[in-house]
Amino acid sequence: MSKSVFYHAGCPVCISAEHDIIELIGKDNVDIVHFGEDNSRINEAENAGVKSVPALVTPNGNVLHINFGASMEAVKG
Amino acid sequence: MSKSVFYHAGCPVCISAEHDIIELIGKDNVDIVHFGEDNSRINEAENAGVKSVPALVTPNGNVLHINFGASMEAVKG
């Protein structure tokens, strides 16, 4: 099984959700992408269907938008 | 570790998220509560901080609102 990918932008809601996701599914099962550290992956996230962060893209490609930290527009701004 | 609780209301967004959550964390690690089958647990969910469904309440009590299926008001209506 390929990994899930958790996209976030460092906002408090994001960090809280990151901790929860790691606790729930295990840190070996998820790639964490922080747009503040690697904004080159914003396009990848949008192509996957990510509309806001934090969001988890599952191994089968579904997007789970978790709570609401920031829109992708805000992330790019 | 106590289980997570996944609250939903049978909407398409809920069912899709239910499948994803079960795949991600394992069905033995989550209690599934369907308000259409057991509306006595709506109060419990609201007390836990659930504002909309589907939502996952983690073992440490954090609420992860996942995508958006329906508000709790709609669930009660």
Backbone of each chain as nested JSON, in Angstrom:
{
  "chains": [
    {"id": "A", "residues": [
      {"number": 1, "name": "MET", "atoms": {"N": [0.84, -1.185, 0.0], "CA": [0.0, 0.0, 0.0], "C": [0.873, 1.231, 0.0]}},
      {"number": 2, "name": "SER", "atoms": {"N": [0.555, 2.162, -0.9], "CA": [1.314, 3.405, -0.896], "C": [0.867, 4.251, 0.288]}},
      {"number": 3, "name": "LYS", "atoms": {"N": [1.642, 5.27, 0.558], "CA": [1.359, 6.097, 1.73], "C": [0.262, 7.113, 1.459]}},
      {"number": 4, "name": "SER", "atoms": {"N": [-0.331, 7.589, 2.544], "CA": [-1.164, 8.779, 2.466], "C": [-0.24, 9.996, 2.434]}},
      {"number": 5, "name": "VAL", "atoms": {"N": [-0.768, 11.115, 1.984], "CA": [0.001, 12.365, 2.023], "C": [-0.818, 13.396, 2.79]}},
      {"number": 6, "name": "PHE", "atoms": {"N": [-0.201, 13.983, 3.79], "CA": [-0.856, 15.022, 4.59], "C": [-0.258, 16.362, 4.198]}},
      {"number": 7, "name": "TYR", "atoms": {"N": [-1.101, 17.236, 3.647], "CA": [-0.653, 18.567, 3.225], "C": [-1.065, 19.582, 4.276]}},
      {"number": 8, "name": "HIS", "atoms": {"N": [-0.139, 20.433, 4.649], "CA": [-0.525, 21.482, 5.586], "C": [0.344, 22.712, 5.394]}},
      {"number": 9, "name": "ALA", "atoms": {"N": [0.007, 23.747, 6.165], "CA": [0.68, 25.028, 5.962], "C": [1.177, 25.622, 7.272]}},
      {"number": 10, "name": "GLY", "atoms": {"N": [1.285, 24.774, 8.28], "CA": [1.865, 25.239, 9.53], "C": [0.93, 25.995, 10.447]}},
      {"number": 11, "name": "CYS", "atoms": {"N": [-0.335, 26.146, 10.044], "CA": [-1.285, 26.863, 10.887], "C": [-1.608, 26.013, 12.12]}},
      {"number": 12, "name": "PRO", "atoms": {"N": [-2.101, 26.657, 13.182], "CA": [-2.393, 25.895, 14.402], "C": [-3.346, 24.722, 14.156]}},
      {"number": 13, "name": "VAL", "atoms": {"N": [-4.382, 24.948, 13.358], "CA": [-5.312, 23.857, 13.043], "C": [-4.571, 22.714, 12.339]}},
      {"number": 14, "name": "CYS", "atoms": {"N": [-3.63, 23.115, 11.474], "CA": [-2.856, 22.106, 10.722], "C": [-1.996, 21.266, 11.655]}},
      {"number": 15, "name": "ILE", "atoms": {"N": [-1.313, 21.917, 12.566], "CA": [-0.377, 21.22, 13.452], "C": [-1.14, 20.272, 14.367]}},
      {"number": 16, "name": "SER", "atoms": {"N": [-2.267, 20.732, 14.86], "CA": [-3.098, 19.883, 15.705], "C": [-3.559, 18.648, 14.934]}},
      {"number": 17, "name": "ALA", "atoms": {"N": [-4.03, 18.86, 13.712], "CA": [-4.497, 17.735, 12.899], "C": [-3.345, 16.809, 12.536]}},
      {"number": 18, "name": "GLU", "atoms": {"N": [-2.174, 17.382, 12.307], "CA": [-1.003, 16.554, 11.978], "C": [-0.712, 15.579, 13.119]}},
      {"number": 19, "name": "HIS", "atoms": {"N": [-0.744, 16.092, 14.34], "CA": [-0.504, 15.206, 15.49], "C": [-1.549, 14.098, 15.558]}},
      {"number": 20, "name": "ASP", "atoms": {"N": [-2.797, 14.461, 15.322], "CA": [-3.875, 13.466, 15.397], "C": [-3.712, 12.393, 14.318]}},
      {"number": 21, "name": "ILE", "atoms": {"N": [-3.394, 12.842, 13.113], "CA": [-3.26, 11.888, 11.998], "C": [-2.093, 10.933, 12.244]}},
      {"number": 22, "name": "ILE", "atoms": {"N": [-0.985, 11.483, 12.718], "CA": [0.175, 10.628, 12.982], "C": [-0.162, 9.611, 14.066]}},
      {"number": 23, "name": "GLU", "atoms": {"N": [-0.897, 10.065, 15.072], "CA": [-1.273, 9.15, 16.147], "C": [-2.228, 8.07, 15.64]}},
      {"number": 24, "name": "LEU", "atoms": {"N": [-3.131, 8.457, 14.736], "CA": [-4.151, 7.51, 14.261], "C": [-3.597, 6.498, 13.262]}},
      {"number": 25, "name": "ILE", "atoms": {"N": [-2.801, 6.958, 12.331], "CA": [-2.407, 6.025, 11.26], "C": [-0.927, 5.669, 11.286]}},
      {"number": 26, "name": "GLY", "atoms": {"N": [-0.154, 6.352, 12.147], "CA": [1.26, 6.018, 12.274], "C": [2.118, 6.839, 11.328]}},
      {"number": 27, "name": "LYS", "atoms": {"N": [3.238, 7.337, 11.84], "CA": [4.015, 8.27, 11.018], "C": [4.693, 7.603, 9.83]}},
      {"number": 28, "name": "ASP", "atoms": {"N": [4.837, 6.275, 9.884], "CA": [5.433, 5.585, 8.739], "C": [4.45, 5.448, 7.581]}},
      {"number": 29, "name": "ASN", "atoms": {"N": [3.175, 5.739, 7.843], "CA": [2.153, 5.564, 6.809], "C": [1.723, 6.853, 6.148]}},
      {"number": 30, "name": "VAL", "atoms": {"N": [2.412, 7.926, 6.472], "CA": [1.983, 9.2, 5.904], "C": [3.189, 10.092, 5.608]}},
      {"number": 31, "name": "ASP", "atoms": {"N": [3.171, 10.688, 4.423], "CA": [4.155, 11.707, 4.083], "C": [3.587, 13.051, 4.493]}},
      {"number": 32, "name": "ILE", "atoms": {"N": [4.372, 13.833, 5.204], "CA": [3.92, 15.157, 5.637], "C": [4.53, 16.194, 4.703]}},
      {"number": 33, "name": "VAL", "atoms": {"N": [3.685, 17.007, 4.096], "CA": [4.166, 18.069, 3.206], "C": [3.745, 19.413, 3.79]}},
      {"number": 34, "name": "HIS", "atoms": {"N": [4.734, 20.221, 4.138], "CA": [4.493, 21.553, 4.698], "C": [4.791, 22.568, 3.594]}},
      {"number": 35, "name": "PHE", "atoms": {"N": [3.746, 23.261, 3.144], "CA": [3.924, 24.184, 2.022], "C": [4.882, 25.33, 2.362]}},
      {"number": 36, "name": "GLY", "atoms": {"N": [4.98, 25.658, 3.626], "CA": [5.915, 26.715, 4.02], "C": [7.361, 26.303, 3.793]}},
      {"number": 37, "name": "GLU", "atoms": {"N": [7.589, 24.995, 3.784], "CA": [8.948, 24.482, 3.576], "C": [9.158, 24.022, 2.133]}},
      {"number": 38, "name": "ASP", "atoms": {"N": [8.055, 23.706, 1.443], "CA": [8.181, 23.183, 0.083], "C": [6.951, 23.582, -0.729]}},
      {"number": 39, "name": "ASN", "atoms": {"N": [6.957, 24.839, -1.202], "CA": [5.78, 25.295, -1.935], "C": [5.741, 24.749, -3.355]}},
      {"number": 40, "name": "SER", "atoms": {"N": [6.766, 24.023, -3.755], "CA": [6.751, 23.411, -5.089], "C": [5.708, 22.308, -5.185]}},
      {"number": 41, "name": "ARG", "atoms": {"N": [5.175, 21.887, -4.038], "CA": [4.201, 20.799, -4.079], "C": [2.757, 21.288, -4.023]}},
      {"number": 42, "name": "ILE", "atoms": {"N": [2.563, 22.605, -4.072], "CA": [1.201, 23.145, -4.077], "C": [0.441, 22.659, -5.314]}},
      {"number": 43, "name": "ASN", "atoms": {"N": [1.105, 22.676, -6.476], "CA": [0.453, 22.2, -7.697], "C": [0.02, 20.751, -7.589]}},
      {"number": 44, "name": "GLU", "atoms": {"N": [0.905, 19.941, -7.076], "CA": [0.603, 18.513, -6.877], "C": [-0.645, 18.345, -6.016]}},
      {"number": 45, "name": "ALA", "atoms": {"N": [-0.716, 19.131, -4.95], "CA": [-1.863, 19.031, -4.043], "C": [-3.151, 19.455, -4.752]}},
      {"number": 46, "name": "GLU", "atoms": {"N": [-3.082, 20.565, -5.473], "CA": [-4.28, 21.033, -6.177], "C": [-4.722, 20.01, -7.217]}},
      {"number": 47, "name": "ASN", "atoms": {"N": [-3.765, 19.409, -7.898], "CA": [-4.12, 18.394, -8.887], "C": [-4.766, 17.173, -8.234]}},
      {"number": 48, "name": "ALA", "atoms": {"N": [-4.414, 16.915, -6.987], "CA": [-5.013, 15.799, -6.26], "C": [-6.412, 16.134, -5.754]}},
      {"number": 49, "name": "GLY", "atoms": {"N": [-6.78, 17.44, -5.838], "CA": [-8.112, 17.838, -5.411], "C": [-8.157, 18.545, -4.078]}},
      {"number": 50, "name": "VAL", "atoms": {"N": [-7.011, 18.91, -3.551], "CA": [-6.961, 19.602, -2.258], "C": [-7.462, 21.035, -2.419]}},
      {"number": 51, "name": "LYS", "atoms": {"N": [-8.484, 21.394, -1.649], "CA": [-9.085, 22.729, -1.719], "C": [-8.673, 23.599, -0.539]}},
      {"number": 52, "name": "SER", "atoms": {"N": [-8.335, 22.953, 0.57], "CA": [-7.928, 23.677, 1.767], "C": [-7.007, 22.774, 2.569]}},
      {"number": 53, "name": "VAL", "atoms": {"N": [-6.296, 23.371, 3.488], "CA": [-5.433, 22.593, 4.378], "C": [-5.904, 22.774, 5.813]}},
      {"number": 54, "name": "PRO", "atoms": {"N": [-5.653, 21.801, 6.669], "CA": [-4.976, 20.533, 6.39], "C": [-5.851, 19.567, 5.592]}},
      {"number": 55, "name": "ALA", "atoms": {"N": [-5.201, 18.733, 4.794], "CA": [-5.919, 17.723, 4.025], "C": [-5.073, 16.461, 3.929]}},
      {"number": 56, "name": "LEU", "atoms": {"N": [-5.761, 15.337, 3.917], "CA": [-5.082, 14.051, 3.792], "C": [-5.537, 13.415, 2.491]}},
      {"number": 57, "name": "VAL", "atoms": {"N": [-4.573, 13.071, 1.641], "CA": [-4.903, 12.335, 0.424], "C": [-4.585, 10.869, 0.693]}},
      {"number": 58, "name": "THR", "atoms": {"N": [-5.605, 10.03, 0.567], "CA": [-5.447, 8.617, 0.914], "C": [-4.713, 7.878, -0.204]}},
      {"number": 59, "name": "PRO", "atoms": {"N": [-4.227, 6.656, 0.095], "CA": [-3.508, 5.894, -0.935], "C": [-4.341, 5.671, -2.195]}},
      {"number": 60, "name": "ASN", "atoms": {"N": [-5.663, 5.608, -2.069], "CA": [-6.48, 5.422, -3.274], "C": [-6.917, 6.748, -3.907]}},
      {"number": 61, "name": "GLY", "atoms": {"N": [-6.366, 7.843, -3.424], "CA": [-6.56, 9.123, -4.092], "C": [-7.707, 9.971, -3.593]}},
      {"number": 62, "name": "ASN", "atoms": {"N": [-8.423, 9.506, -2.58], "CA": [-9.483, 10.347, -2.022], "C": [-8.885, 11.465, -1.184]}},
      {"number": 63, "name": "VAL", "atoms": {"N": [-9.557, 12.603, -1.188], "CA": [-9.093, 13.743, -0.402], "C": [-9.983, 13.919, 0.81]}},
      {"number": 64, "name": "LEU", "atoms": {"N": [-9.387, 13.888, 1.981], "CA": [-10.12, 14.18, 3.216], "C": [-9.684, 15.553, 3.698]}},
      {"number": 65, "name": "HIS", "atoms": {"N": [-10.587, 16.524, 3.571], "CA": [-10.321, 17.854, 4.119], "C": [-10.653, 17.806, 5.594]}},
      {"number": 66, "name": "ILE", "atoms": {"N": [-9.7, 18.134, 6.429], "CA": [-9.852, 17.962, 7.871], "C": [-9.934, 19.33, 8.532]}},
      {"number": 67, "name": "ASN", "atoms": {"N": [-11.049, 19.557, 9.236], "CA": [-11.267, 20.868, 9.835], "C": [-10.973, 21.943, 8.786]}},
      {"number": 68, "name": "PHE", "atoms": {"N": [-10.557, 23.102, 9.196], "CA": [-10.242, 24.117, 8.188], "C": [-9.167, 25.03, 8.73]}},
      {"number": 69, "name": "GLY", "atoms": {"N": [-8.024, 25.002, 8.084], "CA": [-6.938, 25.881, 8.487], "C": [-6.829, 27.063, 7.55]}},
      {"number": 70, "name": "ALA", "atoms": {"N": [-6.725, 26.78, 6.249], "CA": [-6.544, 27.836, 5.261], "C": [-6.938, 27.312, 3.89]}},
      {"number": 71, "name": "SER", "atoms": {"N": [-7.441, 28.208, 3.063], "CA": [-7.741, 27.834, 1.68], "C": [-6.442, 27.723, 0.897]}},
      {"number": 72, "name": "MET", "atoms": {"N": [-6.494, 27.04, -0.236], "CA": [-5.3, 26.951, -1.068], "C": [-4.924, 28.325, -1.599]}},
      {"number": 73, "name": "GLU", "atoms": {"N": [-5.926, 29.186, -1.836], "CA": [-5.624, 30.548, -2.285], "C": [-4.792, 31.284, -1.237]}},
      {"number": 74, "name": "ALA", "atoms": {"N": [-5.153, 31.102, 0.032], "CA": [-4.408, 31.765, 1.102], "C": [-2.992, 31.202, 1.195]}},
      {"number": 75, "name": "VAL", "atoms": {"N": [-2.872, 29.912, 0.94], "CA": [-1.553, 29.277, 1.009], "C": [-0.629, 29.848, -0.061]}},
      {"number": 76, "name": "LYS", "atoms": {"N": [-1.225, 30.113, -1.242], "CA": [-0.416, 30.628, -2.352], "C": [-0.096, 32.102, -2.187]}},
      {"number": 77, "name": "GLY", "atoms": {"N": [-0.946, 32.798, -1.425], "CA": [-0.853, 34.258, -1.357], "C": [0.365, 34.768, -0.608]}}
    ]},
    {"id": "B", "residues": [
      {"number": 1, "name": "MET", "atoms": {"N": [-5.292, 1.909, 24.457], "CA": [-5.84, 3.109, 23.82], "C": [-7.321, 2.907, 23.543]}},
      {"number": 2, "name": "SER", "atoms": {"N": [-8.144, 3.872, 23.898], "CA": [-9.555, 3.751, 23.578], "C": [-9.742, 4.006, 22.093]}},
      {"number": 3, "name": "LYS", "atoms": {"N": [-10.931, 3.676, 21.622], "CA": [-11.192, 3.787, 20.194], "C": [-11.537, 5.21, 19.789]}},
      {"number": 4, "name": "SER", "atoms": {"N": [-11.369, 5.467, 18.508], "CA": [-11.938, 6.667, 17.93], "C": [-13.419, 6.406, 17.678]}},
      {"number": 5, "name": "VAL", "atoms": {"N": [-14.186, 7.483, 17.531], "CA": [-15.601, 7.35, 17.182], "C": [-15.85, 8.152, 15.912]}},
      {"number": 6, "name": "PHE", "atoms": {"N": [-16.434, 7.489, 14.934], "CA": [-16.764, 8.144, 13.676], "C": [-18.265, 8.358, 13.634]}},
      {"number": 7, "name": "TYR", "atoms": {"N": [-18.687, 9.617, 13.608], "CA": [-20.112, 9.96, 13.566], "C": [-20.504, 10.308, 12.142]}},
      {"number": 8, "name": "HIS", "atoms": {"N": [-21.598, 9.758, 11.686], "CA": [-22.052, 10.137, 10.36], "C": [-23.561, 10.007, 10.255]}},
      {"number": 9, "name": "ALA", "atoms": {"N": [-24.069, 10.39, 9.085], "CA": [-25.523, 10.432, 8.928], "C": [-25.969, 9.762, 7.634]}},
      {"number": 10, "name": "GLY", "atoms": {"N": [-25.108, 8.932, 7.098], "CA": [-25.507, 8.153, 5.93], "C": [-25.449, 8.877, 4.602]}},
      {"number": 11, "name": "CYS", "atoms": {"N": [-25.025, 10.146, 4.628], "CA": [-24.932, 10.894, 3.374], "C": [-23.777, 10.337, 2.532]}},
      {"number": 12, "name": "PRO", "atoms": {"N": [-23.814, 10.604, 1.229], "CA": [-22.745, 10.065, 0.363], "C": [-21.342, 10.469, 0.808]}},
      {"number": 13, "name": "VAL", "atoms": {"N": [-21.183, 11.742, 1.21], "CA": [-19.864, 12.178, 1.697], "C": [-19.466, 11.377, 2.934]}},
      {"number": 14, "name": "CYS", "atoms": {"N": [-20.482, 11.091, 3.783], "CA": [-20.215, 10.328, 5.009], "C": [-19.742, 8.912, 4.703]}},
      {"number": 15, "name": "ILE", "atoms": {"N": [-20.438, 8.262, 3.783], "CA": [-20.134, 6.865, 3.469], "C": [-18.744, 6.753, 2.857]}},
      {"number": 16, "name": "SER", "atoms": {"N": [-18.443, 7.69, 1.977], "CA": [-17.117, 7.696, 1.356], "C": [-16.032, 7.874, 2.418]}},
      {"number": 17, "name": "ALA", "atoms": {"N": [-16.246, 8.815, 3.33], "CA": [-15.256, 9.063, 4.387], "C": [-15.17, 7.873, 5.333]}},
      {"number": 18, "name": "GLU", "atoms": {"N": [-16.304, 7.222, 5.585], "CA": [-16.291, 6.04, 6.458], "C": [-15.362, 4.973, 5.882]}},
      {"number": 19, "name": "HIS", "atoms": {"N": [-15.5, 4.733, 4.581], "CA": [-14.632, 3.727, 3.95], "C": [-13.163, 4.114, 4.084]}},
      {"number": 20, "name": "ASP", "atoms": {"N": [-12.886, 5.392, 3.862], "CA": [-11.495, 5.848, 3.938], "C": [-10.934, 5.692, 5.345]}},
      {"number": 21, "name": "ILE", "atoms": {"N": [-11.736, 6.087, 6.337], "CA": [-11.261, 6.014, 7.719], "C": [-11.024, 4.559, 8.128]}},
      {"number": 22, "name": "ILE", "atoms": {"N": [-11.941, 3.681, 7.753], "CA": [-11.77, 2.268, 8.1], "C": [-10.508, 1.711, 7.448]}},
      {"number": 23, "name": "GLU", "atoms": {"N": [-10.269, 2.124, 6.213], "CA": [-9.084, 1.644, 5.525], "C": [-7.811, 2.195, 6.173]}},
      {"number": 24, "name": "LEU", "atoms": {"N": [-7.884, 3.445, 6.629], "CA": [-6.69, 4.091, 7.18], "C": [-6.359, 3.614, 8.592]}},
      {"number": 25, "name": "ILE", "atoms": {"N": [-7.363, 3.492, 9.439], "CA": [-7.033, 3.202, 10.841], "C": [-7.502, 1.822, 11.29]}},
      {"number": 26, "name": "GLY", "atoms": {"N": [-8.252, 1.139, 10.424], "CA": [-8.673, -0.227, 10.767], "C": [-10.003, -0.249, 11.487]}},
      {"number": 27, "name": "LYS", "atoms": {"N": [-10.881, -1.165, 11.087], "CA": [-12.231, -1.122, 11.636], "C": [-12.294, -1.494, 13.118]}},
      {"number": 28, "name": "ASP", "atoms": {"N": [-11.254, -2.177, 13.61], "CA": [-11.24, -2.505, 15.031], "C": [-10.881, -1.301, 15.895]}},
      {"number": 29, "name": "ASN", "atoms": {"N": [-10.422, -0.225, 15.249], "CA": [-9.976, 0.946, 16.013], "C": [-10.977, 2.086, 16.01]}},
      {"number": 30, "name": "VAL", "atoms": {"N": [-12.155, 1.833, 15.461], "CA": [-13.112, 2.924, 15.378], "C": [-14.538, 2.405, 15.567]}},
      {"number": 31, "name": "ASP", "atoms": {"N": [-15.28, 3.109, 16.404], "CA": [-16.716, 2.847, 16.528], "C": [-17.438, 3.718, 15.508]}},
      {"number": 32, "name": "ILE", "atoms": {"N": [-18.334, 3.117, 14.759], "CA": [-19.098, 3.853, 13.761], "C": [-20.486, 4.136, 14.327]}},
      {"number": 33, "name": "VAL", "atoms": {"N": [-20.852, 5.398, 14.375], "CA": [-22.179, 5.778, 14.863], "C": [-22.944, 6.45, 13.721]}},
      {"number": 34, "name": "HIS", "atoms": {"N": [-24.045, 5.841, 13.34], "CA": [-24.898, 6.355, 12.26], "C": [-26.143, 6.955, 12.917]}},
      {"number": 35, "name": "PHE", "atoms": {"N": [-26.291, 8.274, 12.806], "CA": [-27.4, 8.936, 13.495], "C": [-28.758, 8.48, 12.969]}},
      {"number": 36, "name": "GLY", "atoms": {"N": [-28.782, 8.039, 11.723], "CA": [-30.045, 7.547, 11.183], "C": [-30.498, 6.272, 11.869]}},
      {"number": 37, "name": "GLU", "atoms": {"N": [-29.535, 5.556, 12.437], "CA": [-29.87, 4.307, 13.133], "C": [-29.926, 4.499, 14.639]}},
      {"number": 38, "name": "ASP", "atoms": {"N": [-29.236, 5.546, 15.136], "CA": [-29.19, 5.752, 16.576], "C": [-29.076, 7.238, 16.869]}},
      {"number": 39, "name": "ASN", "atoms": {"N": [-30.228, 7.929, 16.818], "CA": [-30.164, 9.378, 17.029], "C": [-30.023, 9.744, 18.507]}},
      {"number": 40, "name": "SER", "atoms": {"N": [-30.035, 8.746, 19.381], "CA": [-29.828, 9.023, 20.803], "C": [-28.4, 9.475, 21.07]}},
      {"number": 41, "name": "ARG", "atoms": {"N": [-27.523, 9.294, 20.096], "CA": [-26.129, 9.677, 20.33], "C": [-25.768, 11.052, 19.753]}},
      {"number": 42, "name": "ILE", "atoms": {"N": [-26.785, 11.768, 19.267], "CA": [-26.522, 13.119, 18.751], "C": [-26.015, 14.038, 19.864]}},
      {"number": 43, "name": "ASN", "atoms": {"N": [-26.629, 13.934, 21.034], "CA": [-26.177, 14.758, 22.162], "C": [-24.728, 14.489, 22.529]}},
      {"number": 44, "name": "GLU", "atoms": {"N": [-24.4, 13.22, 22.586], "CA": [-23.023, 12.812, 22.901], "C": [-22.042, 13.444, 21.915]}},
      {"number": 45, "name": "ALA", "atoms": {"N": [-22.413, 13.414, 20.646], "CA": [-21.534, 13.973, 19.61], "C": [-21.386, 15.48, 19.793]}},
      {"number": 46, "name": "GLU", "atoms": {"N": [-22.506, 16.163, 20.025], "CA": [-22.432, 17.616, 20.201], "C": [-21.595, 17.975, 21.425]}},
      {"number": 47, "name": "ASN", "atoms": {"N": [-21.749, 17.188, 22.475], "CA": [-20.952, 17.445, 23.672], "C": [-19.459, 17.229, 23.412]}},
      {"number": 48, "name": "ALA", "atoms": {"N": [-19.15, 16.356, 22.477], "CA": [-17.745, 16.115, 22.127], "C": [-17.19, 17.217, 21.233]}},
      {"number": 49, "name": "GLY", "atoms": {"N": [-18.101, 18.086, 20.721], "CA": [-17.642, 19.188, 19.885], "C": [-17.901, 18.997, 18.407]}},
      {"number": 50, "name": "VAL", "atoms": {"N": [-18.681, 17.986, 18.065], "CA": [-18.98, 17.727, 16.651], "C": [-19.941, 18.79, 16.125]}},
      {"number": 51, "name": "LYS", "atoms": {"N": [-19.536, 19.482, 15.053], "CA": [-20.339, 20.549, 14.462], "C": [-20.999, 20.108, 13.173]}},
      {"number": 52, "name": "SER", "atoms": {"N": [-20.404, 19.124, 12.509], "CA": [-20.941, 18.619, 11.253], "C": [-20.474, 17.186, 11.086]}},
      {"number": 53, "name": "VAL", "atoms": {"N": [-21.135, 16.49, 10.192], "CA": [-20.72, 15.121, 9.901], "C": [-20.302, 15.02, 8.439]}},
      {"number": 54, "name": "PRO", "atoms": {"N": [-19.437, 14.074, 8.111], "CA": [-18.796, 13.124, 9.011], "C": [-17.735, 13.771, 9.901]}},
      {"number": 55, "name": "ALA", "atoms": {"N": [-17.553, 13.192, 11.082], "CA": [-16.523, 13.673, 12.0], "C": [-15.936, 12.489, 12.751]}},
      {"number": 56, "name": "LEU", "atoms": {"N": [-14.662, 12.608, 13.039], "CA": [-13.971, 11.577, 13.797], "C": [-13.502, 12.186, 15.113]}},
      {"number": 57, "name": "VAL", "atoms": {"N": [-13.909, 11.579, 16.228], "CA": [-13.412, 12.013, 17.526], "C": [-12.302, 11.05, 17.917]}},
      {"number": 58, "name": "THR", "atoms": {"N": [-11.11, 11.596, 18.122], "CA": [-9.939, 10.756, 18.398], "C": [-9.966, 10.281, 19.847]}},
      {"number": 59, "name": "PRO", "atoms": {"N": [-9.147, 9.266, 20.164], "CA": [-9.119, 8.759, 21.542], "C": [-8.791, 9.839, 22.576]}},
      {"number": 60, "name": "ASN", "atoms": {"N": [-8.041, 10.868, 22.179], "CA": [-7.744, 11.929, 23.15], "C": [-8.746, 13.077, 23.106]}},
      {"number": 61, "name": "GLY", "atoms": {"N": [-9.834, 12.881, 22.356], "CA": [-10.932, 13.836, 22.427], "C": [-10.937, 14.933, 21.386]}},
      {"number": 62, "name": "ASN", "atoms": {"N": [-9.949, 14.938, 20.501], "CA": [-9.972, 15.94, 19.441], "C": [-11.015, 15.583, 18.397]}},
      {"number": 63, "name": "VAL", "atoms": {"N": [-11.619, 16.603, 17.813], "CA": [-12.617, 16.38, 16.779], "C": [-12.017, 16.726, 15.415]}},
      {"number": 64, "name": "LEU", "atoms": {"N": [-12.043, 15.761, 14.516], "CA": [-11.623, 16.017, 13.139], "C": [-12.865, 16.029, 12.266]}},
      {"number": 65, "name": "HIS", "atoms": {"N": [-13.24, 17.218, 11.81], "CA": [-14.344, 17.321, 10.863], "C": [-13.795, 16.996, 9.486]}},
      {"number": 66, "name": "ILE", "atoms": {"N": [-14.372, 16.027, 8.835], "CA": [-13.829, 15.524, 7.572], "C": [-14.774, 15.892, 6.432]}},
      {"number": 67, "name": "ASN", "atoms": {"N": [-14.228, 16.63, 5.467], "CA": [-15.06, 17.118, 4.37], "C": [-16.338, 17.707, 4.949]}},
      {"number": 68, "name": "PHE", "atoms": {"N": [-17.411, 17.685, 4.24], "CA": [-18.638, 18.23, 4.814], "C": [-19.824, 17.51, 4.22]}},
      {"number": 69, "name": "GLY", "atoms": {"N": [-20.549, 16.807, 5.073], "CA": [-21.747, 16.116, 4.607], "C": [-22.991, 16.86, 5.025]}},
      {"number": 70, "name": "ALA", "atoms": {"N": [-23.1, 17.168, 6.319], "CA": [-24.295, 17.828, 6.826], "C": [-23.97, 18.465, 8.174]}},
      {"number": 71, "name": "SER", "atoms": {"N": [-24.639, 19.582, 8.446], "CA": [-24.49, 20.204, 9.756], "C": [-25.248, 19.394, 10.784]}},
      {"number": 72, "name": "MET", "atoms": {"N": [-24.918, 19.578, 12.039], "CA": [-25.648, 18.881, 13.097], "C": [-27.108, 19.335, 13.127]}},
      {"number": 73, "name": "GLU", "atoms": {"N": [-27.341, 20.61, 12.781], "CA": [-28.731, 21.086, 12.717], "C": [-29.523, 20.298, 11.685]}},
      {"number": 74, "name": "ALA", "atoms": {"N": [-28.899, 20.037, 10.552], "CA": [-29.584, 19.272, 9.508], "C": [-29.827, 17.835, 9.962]}},
      {"number": 75, "name": "VAL", "atoms": {"N": [-28.879, 17.304, 10.712], "CA": [-29.013, 15.926, 11.204], "C": [-30.202, 15.815, 12.146]}},
      {"number": 76, "name": "LYS", "atoms": {"N": [-30.391, 16.876, 12.957], "CA": [-31.479, 16.851, 13.928], "C": [-32.834, 17.114, 13.279]}},
      {"number": 77, "name": "GLY", "atoms": {"N": [-32.796, 17.827, 12.143], "CA": [-34.042, 18.299, 11.53], "C": [-34.884, 17.199, 10.896]}}
    ]}
  ]
}
